[in-house]
Amino acid sequence: MIGALSKQLGQQLEEVGLLEQQQQEVKNIQATLDTLNNLKATIQSLNKQYQVLWSRFPDDTVQSIRQTAASMVQALEQSRDNFEKQRRQVRELSNVETDAKKLLKQVNDQWSFYVSAQLAPHIELLKLVQVLPEIVRQEQEINELLKQIKAFTTDPPSSAPKLAEFDTKLQQLGERLAIQQGLSPAVREFLQKVQQGTATLNDLSDDILAWCRQGDHARAFAISFRHGSGKRS
């Protein structure tokens, strides 16, 4: 009887051990599933942003992003293969998610750089011509367009229609400044000196005077004396 009891106890202990092992397997599978769901959400966001914005990125940036994505695919495939032997793949999948978040940040940063590059020439020109009558008359509309375009920097387009909206706003801003886009280098230099307060009568060449007489340009300027200290009166 003692021998049979000992044998039965041993069988029950094995069954308990197997159940405990199975319970641990369930915990590992659940942890892996939770990590996979988090990774899925991040990759969906990444894919959505990239598919909308990639055409605006330099070729070397696109190539770099694709190479990183390919490495992530390999890591996922390795994790899938290892899952058969090791149900807990939290560390491996978390590493992939970290890479996905970095890649998403790279996409958004590159987009911000693109927006700034598109705006730069318009902003530079606007600084030169902001006091001209034809620009003053459009000041409210121009400022509103600038505000709307800059908003795309921190809130990138998430769909093709949104990207088209950005393009439209940028085109509208260009159209507002279209008359000033063709300023000659001499006029631009003159306006820069005016802005810096260093323009003198010596800068009023025939070409500059001819431009000043166009429309109401002359009304935007005033002549004053400069004291020895450099102050105007």
Secondary structure, DSSP 8 states (H G I E B T S, - for coil): -HHHHHHHHHHHHHHHHHHHHHHHHHHHHHHHHHHHHHHHHHHHHHHHHHHHHGGGS-HHHHHHHHHHHHHHHHHHHHHHHHTTT-S--HHHHHHHHHHHHHHHHHHHHHHHHHHHHHHHHHHHHHHHHTTSHHHHTTHHHHHHHHHHHHHHHHS---SHHHHHHHHHHHHHHHHHTHHHHT--HHHHHHHHHHHHT---GGG--HHHHHHHTSTTGGGG-----B-TTS-B-
